[in-house]
Amino acid sequence: MEKKFSEMTEQEIKTEIASLMEKAKKASQMGYINEFAVLERKVVMAQSYLIDPATIKPGEMYRIEGDPGMFFQVDYLKGRFAWGHRLGGEKKEEALPIAMLKPLKEGK
């Protein structure tokens, strides 16, 4: 039975991320696009457990990793997800894993 990310140590999470990235690379090489996408999302979720949720501040704006030019306004946090809305959109509420959020102050 597999452990949940919340039950793993930091080192176990890093090992799992490396394993998932290797599987994703193989899936991509084999042309298994759906499997690649699932593994990529698992990596982002695992990375979210390496980030202190206290570093994500409600009311602040963040860049979205993997979506250049898009910004996300955080309304609140629930677990390892930030709930809010994208700027310039229809302001539909959505949740993103906190590993996808990058501070505006960091370079491009």
C-alpha positions, -999 to +999 in steps of 0.1 A: +000+000+000+014+034-010+019+062+014+002+095+010+024+125+003+013+139+037+027+108+054+061+109+037+093+125+049+109+153+028+134+128+014+107+102+006+088+129-014+120+139-033+126+103-041+090+099-053+093+130-074+124+116-091+107+083-098+075+101-112+097+123-134+115+093-148+081+075-155+068+107-171+099+109-194+094+073-205+056+079-211+065+110-232+090+091-253+065+063-259+039+088-269+015+081-240+003+117-237-025+110-212-002+090-189+024+117-192-001+144-181-012+123-151+024+118-140+032+155-145+002+164-122+014+139-095+048+156-096+032+190-090+012+176-061+043+160-046+062+193-049+033+211-031+042+190+000+077+205-001+064+240+002+053+257+034+016+268+028+023+298+050+045+312+022+013+316+000-006+347+012-043+352+005-050+384-013-016+383-032-010+377-069+012+349-082+025+338-116+012+304-127+041+279-135+036+265-169+012+292-180+032+322-191+016+356-188-012+343-165-016+355-130-036+340-101-052+360-072-053+338-041-085+341-020-078+313+005-058+281+011-072+247+018-046+220+024-021+221-004-044+240-028-048+278-033-083+288-042-089+320-062-092+332-098-071+340-128-067+376-138-083+387-170-107+357-171-143+354-161-132+353-124-144+317-120-131+303-088-106+274-091-080+257-071-043+252-080-017+232-062+006+256-044+037+244-063+022+260-094+023+294-078+054+316-082+058+350-065+057+380-088+089+393-073+110+364-088+123+371-123+103+363-154 
